């Protein structure tokens, strides 16, 4: 695919020295490092894991689903805001637009979080002793409740908080990814995220892993407890101050 022009909005977190060349090489098939498509469904935008240094992921608009290329642009802006606010999300590197002979694509590069998504963690860890699994999941449950609470404090919902969008690192840290469906709370049911993830965790632990009902209920209560602590009046007020500061000090540079 011949590239006519590449426009870049690079953040101060970007570790790549020549991002325009990297994008041009990928689109023209000259990229020397491995790149692997990890798009979960054909109706989604294209997502690739890029085996660069440091490892990154590349999200590109799907013309059949996203005619106006707005999903990557929105996702990148949300990542910038959440990363600056201290949430465990991938570090945004740069946003770009690529003009080819036939159409325009938009997308962004961001940090690849090394770990396993919660779906695989619950469904594939069959050889892990149940006691060890429960201890790890208790820690993860607290991380989920805290992250969702912080997200809501900042006035946003995730919109697609499924098990596959929660990443657990080898150190048991919890990250949230994929903000394509994220919207302001004023346009969405506030507790939809919480109900969604609780339902999926319950299904995974109770139905698939056949854990005792009391254990599953305890884990779900940990999610709700940490969420409620995070959404206390004091923490909501501090989050609103971050929103106000972000409005007056935007950190997204213009396209170059």
Secondary structure, 3 states (H helix, E strand, C coil): CCEEEEEEEECCCCCCCCHHHHHHHHHCCCCCCCEEECCCCCCCCEEEEECCCCCEEEEECCCCCCCCCHHHHHHHHHHHHHHHCCCCCCCEEEEEEEEECCCEEEEEEEECCCCEEHHHHHHHCCCCCHHHHHHHHHHHHHHHHHHHHHHHHCCEECCCCCHHHEEECCCCCEEECCCCCCEEHHHCCCCHHHHHHHHHHHHHHHHHCCCCHHHHHHHHHHHHHHHHHHCCHHHHHHHHHHHHHHHHCCCCCCCC
